[in-house]
Amino acid sequence: MKYVIIGNGPAGSTAAREIRKNDNEGSITIISKEKIPFYYRPRLPEVISGKASEQDIIIIKDEWYKENKIDLKLKQEVAAIIVDEKKIILKDGESIDYDKLLIATGSIANKIPIPGIDGEHIFTLRTIDDALILNSIAKHKNNIGVIGGGLLGLEAAYSLAALRKSTVTVIEYFDRLLPRQLDKEGADILQLILEKKGLNFMLGAATTNISNKGDKNIIEIKDGRVVEVDFLLVSTGINIEKALAEKSGITSNKGIITNNRMETNKHDIYAAGDCAEHNGRIYGLWPAAMEQGGIAGKVMAGKEGIYNGTIPSTELKVAGINLVSMGEILSEIPSNEEEKIEYKKINKSSGIYKNMFVQNGIIKGAILIGDIMDKNKIQKAIGKSEENIKVLI
């Protein structure tokens, strides 16, 4: 059996592990655009700040691939999938046959579609090369701007500030930080903590134009505010890497559509990770990518596996702050005739905030800031009766 995996992130690498666990004889080839083996992307901000090196964040070393008879092709890109002939063509012209193919191409950094977004001194953060460039250039800059107050934006902003005690301003479209993970009260507490640590914030700030003035970027906001920086990082989400699949006739919507076995509409072709859409949802989360990759690997190797979705859970560890958001927060819970209920515990002076969200008597999600000791218990309680809350909060 010949297995080919396009992408060596959490989905692709987990799939390879599962395949080898269940099939010791088949050949496994992994194609990766990266220059290094599988690494922990959430640690890229540490590379920016200089607290971690390229080698420090590698999770699976070269030796593991060799020991498991896996052919890892780095700095390679797939140009085409020839579905009828069951082969892929690399950009250098090499042809590779497969019996089972996994597409785990992930995503790339998104850039908001505004004038000037592709100008000079404007960067994104998605790969190890991005982090190394940011570390090299940002250490010589004094005024830094970050467009995007999401998880990666905040972690990168703090790392940039720590690099040389630069002034860093986070420009966020929504009226609060981490709009997908936090409610207003939780976001206010997080903002207060980060401001004490030196970050500046502009909220409710829709960027309309970016222009150059010498070596400066002039950021114009819809309400008339203007920010001048000499280094700008854009952290405004991801774009799904699905073009390769679409060109091959594989059905896609927001992402590559899969069933519960991570199969696409093409026989013996699977998808997992950020590029995969399951039950109308793209998770864009590390745990979901690993779960999907694991299921895909098992099924590809002839074993049974069913993916039933992942309870979203986001953890922020920046500037010594412990923060976890899991499940659905209040604003994301669909409205119906039943009342939505919140159970809160707040201590602003100590930076502690807990809120659990309930609908129809069922725990839907939770936010924990400061004290996250019970995160695993709460994770297991999501989807269960609200009676469990008494012992959790």
HUNOR-V573875 format. One record per residue. N is the residue number from 1. RES is the residue in three letters. SS is DSSP state (alpha for helix, beta for strand, coil for the rest). OMEGA is omega as a letter, one per 40 degrees, with the letter a starting at -180 (none if undefined). NEAR is the number of other C-alpha atoms within 12 Angstrom. Layout:
BEGIN
n->{N | N}
res->{RES | RES}
ss->{SS | SS}
omega->{OMEGA | OMEGA}
near->{NEAR | NEAR}
END
This chain:
BEGIN
n->{1 | 2 | 3 | 4 | 5 | 6 | 7 | 8 | 9 | 10 | 11 | 12 | 13 | 14 | 15 | 16 | 17 | 18 | 19 | 20 | 21 | 22 | 23 | 24 | 25 | 26 | 27 | 28 | 29 | 30 | 31 | 32 | 33 | 34 | 35 | 36 | 37 | 38 | 39 | 40 | 41 | 42 | 43 | 44 | 45 | 46 | 47 | 48 | 49 | 50 | 51 | 52 | 53 | 54 | 55 | 56 | 57 | 58 | 59 | 60 | 61 | 62 | 63 | 64 | 65 | 66 | 67 | 68 | 69 | 70 | 71 | 72 | 73 | 74 | 75 | 76 | 77 | 78 | 79 | 80 | 81 | 82 | 83 | 84 | 85 | 86 | 87 | 88 | 89 | 90 | 91 | 92 | 93 | 94 | 95 | 96 | 97 | 98 | 99 | 100 | 101 | 102 | 103 | 104 | 105 | 106 | 107 | 108 | 109 | 110 | 111 | 112 | 113 | 114 | 115 | 116 | 117 | 118 | 119 | 120 | 121 | 122 | 123 | 124 | 125 | 126 | 127 | 128 | 129 | 130 | 131 | 132 | 133 | 134 | 135 | 136 | 137 | 138 | 139 | 140 | 141 | 142 | 143 | 144 | 145 | 146 | 147 | 148 | 149 | 150 | 151 | 152 | 153 | 154 | 155 | 156 | 157 | 158 | 159 | 160 | 161 | 162 | 163 | 164 | 165 | 166 | 167 | 168 | 169 | 170 | 171 | 172 | 173 | 174 | 175 | 176 | 177 | 178 | 179 | 180 | 181 | 182 | 183 | 184 | 185 | 186 | 187 | 188 | 189 | 190 | 191 | 192 | 193 | 194 | 195 | 196 | 197 | 198 | 199 | 200 | 201 | 202 | 203 | 204 | 205 | 206 | 207 | 208 | 209 | 210 | 211 | 212 | 213 | 214 | 215 | 216 | 217 | 218 | 219 | 220 | 221 | 222 | 223 | 224 | 225 | 226 | 227 | 228 | 229 | 230 | 231 | 232 | 233 | 234 | 235 | 236 | 237 | 238 | 239 | 240 | 241 | 242 | 243 | 244 | 245 | 246 | 247 | 248 | 249 | 250 | 251 | 252 | 253 | 254 | 255 | 256 | 257 | 258 | 259 | 260 | 261 | 262 | 263 | 264 | 265 | 266 | 267 | 268 | 269 | 270 | 271 | 272 | 273 | 274 | 275 | 276 | 277 | 278 | 279 | 280 | 281 | 282 | 283 | 284 | 285 | 286 | 287 | 288 | 289 | 290 | 291 | 292 | 293 | 294 | 295 | 296 | 297 | 298 | 299 | 300 | 301 | 302 | 303 | 304 | 305 | 306 | 307 | 308 | 309 | 310 | 311 | 312 | 313 | 314 | 315 | 316 | 317 | 318 | 319 | 320 | 321 | 322 | 323 | 324 | 325 | 326 | 327 | 328 | 329 | 330 | 331 | 332 | 333 | 334 | 335 | 336 | 337 | 338 | 339 | 340 | 341 | 342 | 343 | 344 | 345 | 346 | 347 | 348 | 349 | 350 | 351 | 352 | 353 | 354 | 355 | 356 | 357 | 358 | 359 | 360 | 361 | 362 | 363 | 364 | 365 | 366 | 367 | 368 | 369 | 370 | 371 | 372 | 373 | 374 | 375 | 376 | 377 | 378 | 379 | 380 | 381 | 382 | 383 | 384 | 385 | 386 | 387 | 388 | 389 | 390 | 391 | 392 | 393}
res->{MET | LYS | TYR | VAL | ILE | ILE | GLY | ASN | GLY | PRO | ALA | GLY | SER | THR | ALA | ALA | ARG | GLU | ILE | ARG | LYS | ASN | ASP | ASN | GLU | GLY | SER | ILE | THR | ILE | ILE | SER | LYS | GLU | LYS | ILE | PRO | PHE | TYR | TYR | ARG | PRO | ARG | LEU | PRO | GLU | VAL | ILE | SER | GLY | LYS | ALA | SER | GLU | GLN | ASP | ILE | ILE | ILE | ILE | LYS | ASP | GLU | TRP | TYR | LYS | GLU | ASN | LYS | ILE | ASP | LEU | LYS | LEU | LYS | GLN | GLU | VAL | ALA | ALA | ILE | ILE | VAL | ASP | GLU | LYS | LYS | ILE | ILE | LEU | LYS | ASP | GLY | GLU | SER | ILE | ASP | TYR | ASP | LYS | LEU | LEU | ILE | ALA | THR | GLY | SER | ILE | ALA | ASN | LYS | ILE | PRO | ILE | PRO | GLY | ILE | ASP | GLY | GLU | HIS | ILE | PHE | THR | LEU | ARG | THR | ILE | ASP | ASP | ALA | LEU | ILE | LEU | ASN | SER | ILE | ALA | LYS | HIS | LYS | ASN | ASN | ILE | GLY | VAL | ILE | GLY | GLY | GLY | LEU | LEU | GLY | LEU | GLU | ALA | ALA | TYR | SER | LEU | ALA | ALA | LEU | ARG | LYS | SER | THR | VAL | THR | VAL | ILE | GLU | TYR | PHE | ASP | ARG | LEU | LEU | PRO | ARG | GLN | LEU | ASP | LYS | GLU | GLY | ALA | ASP | ILE | LEU | GLN | LEU | ILE | LEU | GLU | LYS | LYS | GLY | LEU | ASN | PHE | MET | LEU | GLY | ALA | ALA | THR | THR | ASN | ILE | SER | ASN | LYS | GLY | ASP | LYS | ASN | ILE | ILE | GLU | ILE | LYS | ASP | GLY | ARG | VAL | VAL | GLU | VAL | ASP | PHE | LEU | LEU | VAL | SER | THR | GLY | ILE | ASN | ILE | GLU | LYS | ALA | LEU | ALA | GLU | LYS | SER | GLY | ILE | THR | SER | ASN | LYS | GLY | ILE | ILE | THR | ASN | ASN | ARG | MET | GLU | THR | ASN | LYS | HIS | ASP | ILE | TYR | ALA | ALA | GLY | ASP | CYS | ALA | GLU | HIS | ASN | GLY | ARG | ILE | TYR | GLY | LEU | TRP | PRO | ALA | ALA | MET | GLU | GLN | GLY | GLY | ILE | ALA | GLY | LYS | VAL | MET | ALA | GLY | LYS | GLU | GLY | ILE | TYR | ASN | GLY | THR | ILE | PRO | SER | THR | GLU | LEU | LYS | VAL | ALA | GLY | ILE | ASN | LEU | VAL | SER | MET | GLY | GLU | ILE | LEU | SER | GLU | ILE | PRO | SER | ASN | GLU | GLU | GLU | LYS | ILE | GLU | TYR | LYS | LYS | ILE | ASN | LYS | SER | SER | GLY | ILE | TYR | LYS | ASN | MET | PHE | VAL | GLN | ASN | GLY | ILE | ILE | LYS | GLY | ALA | ILE | LEU | ILE | GLY | ASP | ILE | MET | ASP | LYS | ASN | LYS | ILE | GLN | LYS | ALA | ILE | GLY | LYS | SER | GLU | GLU | ASN | ILE | LYS | VAL | LEU | ILE}
ss->{coil | beta | beta | beta | beta | beta | coil | coil | coil | alpha | alpha | alpha | alpha | alpha | alpha | alpha | alpha | alpha | alpha | alpha | alpha | alpha | coil | coil | coil | coil | beta | beta | beta | beta | beta | coil | coil | coil | coil | coil | coil | coil | beta | coil | alpha | alpha | alpha | alpha | alpha | alpha | alpha | alpha | alpha | coil | coil | coil | coil | coil | alpha | alpha | alpha | beta | coil | coil | coil | alpha | alpha | alpha | alpha | alpha | alpha | coil | coil | beta | beta | beta | beta | coil | coil | coil | coil | beta | beta | beta | beta | beta | coil | coil | coil | coil | beta | beta | beta | beta | coil | coil | coil | coil | beta | beta | beta | coil | coil | beta | beta | beta | beta | coil | coil | coil | beta | beta | beta | coil | coil | coil | coil | coil | beta | coil | coil | coil | coil | coil | coil | beta | beta | coil | coil | coil | coil | alpha | alpha | alpha | alpha | alpha | alpha | alpha | alpha | alpha | alpha | alpha | coil | coil | coil | coil | beta | beta | beta | beta | beta | coil | coil | coil | alpha | alpha | alpha | alpha | alpha | alpha | alpha | alpha | alpha | alpha | alpha | alpha | alpha | alpha | coil | coil | beta | beta | beta | beta | beta | coil | coil | coil | coil | coil | coil | coil | coil | coil | coil | coil | coil | alpha | alpha | alpha | alpha | alpha | alpha | alpha | alpha | alpha | alpha | alpha | alpha | alpha | coil | coil | beta | beta | beta | beta | coil | coil | coil | coil | beta | beta | beta | beta | beta | beta | beta | coil | coil | beta | beta | beta | beta | beta | beta | coil | coil | coil | coil | beta | beta | beta | beta | coil | beta | beta | beta | beta | coil | coil | coil | beta | beta | beta | coil | coil | alpha | alpha | alpha | alpha | alpha | coil | coil | coil | coil | beta | coil | coil | coil | beta | beta | beta | coil | coil | coil | coil | beta | coil | coil | coil | coil | coil | beta | beta | beta | coil | coil | coil | coil | beta | beta | beta | coil | coil | beta | coil | coil | coil | coil | alpha | alpha | alpha | alpha | alpha | alpha | alpha | alpha | alpha | alpha | alpha | alpha | alpha | alpha | alpha | coil | coil | coil | coil | coil | coil | coil | coil | coil | coil | coil | coil | beta | beta | beta | beta | beta | beta | coil | coil | beta | beta | beta | beta | beta | beta | beta | coil | coil | alpha | alpha | alpha | coil | coil | coil | coil | coil | coil | coil | beta | beta | beta | beta | beta | beta | beta | beta | alpha | alpha | alpha | coil | beta | beta | beta | beta | beta | beta | beta | beta | coil | coil | beta | beta | beta | beta | beta | beta | beta | beta | coil | coil | coil | coil | coil | alpha | alpha | alpha | alpha | alpha | alpha | alpha | coil | coil | coil | beta | alpha | alpha | alpha | alpha | alpha | alpha | coil | coil}
omega->{i | i | i | a | i | a | a | i | a | i | a | a | i | i | i | i | a | i | a | i | a | i | a | a | a | i | i | i | i | i | a | i | a | a | i | i | a | a | a | a | i | i | i | i | i | i | i | a | a | a | i | i | i | a | a | a | i | a | a | a | i | a | a | i | i | a | a | i | i | i | a | a | a | i | i | a | a | i | a | i | i | a | a | a | a | i | i | i | i | a | i | i | a | i | a | i | i | i | i | a | i | i | i | a | i | a | i | a | i | i | a | a | i | i | i | a | a | a | a | i | i | a | i | i | i | a | i | i | i | a | i | i | i | i | a | a | a | a | i | a | a | a | a | i | i | i | a | i | i | a | a | i | a | a | i | a | i | i | i | i | a | a | i | i | i | i | a | i | i | a | a | a | a | a | i | i | i | a | a | a | a | i | a | a | i | i | i | i | i | a | i | i | a | i | i | i | i | i | i | a | i | a | a | a | i | i | a | a | i | i | a | i | a | i | i | i | i | a | a | a | a | a | i | i | i | i | i | a | i | i | a | i | i | a | a | i | a | i | a | i | a | a | a | i | a | i | a | i | i | a | i | i | i | i | i | a | i | i | a | i | a | i | i | i | i | a | i | i | a | i | a | i | a | a | a | i | a | a | i | a | i | a | a | a | a | a | i | i | i | i | i | i | i | i | i | a | i | a | i | a | i | i | i | i | i | i | a | a | a | i | a | i | a | i | i | i | a | i | i | a | i | a | i | i | a | a | a | i | a | a | a | a | a | i | i | a | a | a | i | a | i | i | a | i | a | i | a | a | a | i | a | i | i | i | i | a | a | i | a | i | a | i | a | a | a | i | i | i | i | a | a | a | a | a | a | i | a | i | a | a | a | a | i | a | i | i | i | a | a | a | a | a | none}
near->{22 | 29 | 45 | 46 | 50 | 54 | 42 | 48 | 45 | 39 | 43 | 48 | 48 | 36 | 48 | 51 | 35 | 32 | 39 | 31 | 23 | 22 | 25 | 20 | 16 | 25 | 29 | 41 | 38 | 44 | 41 | 31 | 29 | 28 | 22 | 29 | 38 | 36 | 31 | 28 | 33 | 34 | 32 | 38 | 44 | 34 | 36 | 39 | 33 | 28 | 21 | 23 | 22 | 31 | 22 | 22 | 26 | 27 | 24 | 26 | 19 | 22 | 14 | 20 | 25 | 16 | 15 | 26 | 24 | 31 | 28 | 36 | 29 | 22 | 21 | 24 | 28 | 36 | 24 | 28 | 34 | 26 | 26 | 17 | 17 | 24 | 28 | 37 | 26 | 26 | 17 | 14 | 13 | 17 | 20 | 33 | 25 | 31 | 27 | 39 | 47 | 55 | 56 | 48 | 41 | 44 | 33 | 24 | 26 | 24 | 26 | 25 | 15 | 20 | 17 | 24 | 30 | 22 | 25 | 21 | 32 | 34 | 36 | 38 | 42 | 37 | 33 | 34 | 25 | 28 | 34 | 28 | 28 | 38 | 35 | 20 | 25 | 39 | 26 | 19 | 26 | 24 | 32 | 45 | 47 | 50 | 50 | 43 | 43 | 36 | 38 | 39 | 40 | 42 | 40 | 49 | 50 | 41 | 40 | 49 | 41 | 30 | 29 | 23 | 22 | 28 | 32 | 41 | 40 | 48 | 43 | 32 | 28 | 26 | 25 | 30 | 39 | 39 | 28 | 29 | 36 | 44 | 34 | 23 | 30 | 38 | 35 | 26 | 32 | 45 | 33 | 24 | 30 | 30 | 23 | 16 | 23 | 23 | 36 | 31 | 36 | 32 | 30 | 23 | 30 | 27 | 37 | 25 | 26 | 35 | 29 | 25 | 16 | 13 | 18 | 24 | 31 | 32 | 41 | 27 | 25 | 19 | 16 | 14 | 19 | 23 | 34 | 28 | 35 | 34 | 41 | 46 | 50 | 44 | 35 | 34 | 27 | 28 | 24 | 30 | 34 | 32 | 27 | 31 | 38 | 26 | 18 | 28 | 22 | 29 | 27 | 30 | 23 | 26 | 37 | 44 | 35 | 39 | 31 | 27 | 36 | 45 | 36 | 34 | 22 | 29 | 23 | 33 | 42 | 48 | 54 | 58 | 50 | 42 | 48 | 50 | 38 | 35 | 21 | 17 | 26 | 34 | 33 | 35 | 35 | 31 | 26 | 34 | 42 | 33 | 35 | 49 | 48 | 40 | 41 | 48 | 48 | 33 | 35 | 41 | 36 | 22 | 18 | 18 | 24 | 23 | 29 | 18 | 30 | 28 | 28 | 30 | 34 | 36 | 30 | 33 | 27 | 33 | 28 | 17 | 29 | 25 | 37 | 39 | 42 | 40 | 37 | 33 | 39 | 33 | 23 | 22 | 24 | 16 | 13 | 9 | 8 | 13 | 16 | 26 | 25 | 27 | 28 | 24 | 24 | 23 | 18 | 20 | 12 | 16 | 29 | 31 | 35 | 40 | 42 | 45 | 40 | 35 | 30 | 20 | 21 | 27 | 35 | 39 | 44 | 53 | 50 | 47 | 44 | 33 | 24 | 29 | 18 | 22 | 31 | 17 | 18 | 36 | 32 | 22 | 30 | 35 | 26 | 21 | 20 | 28 | 18 | 22 | 33 | 14 | 11 | 28 | 29}
END
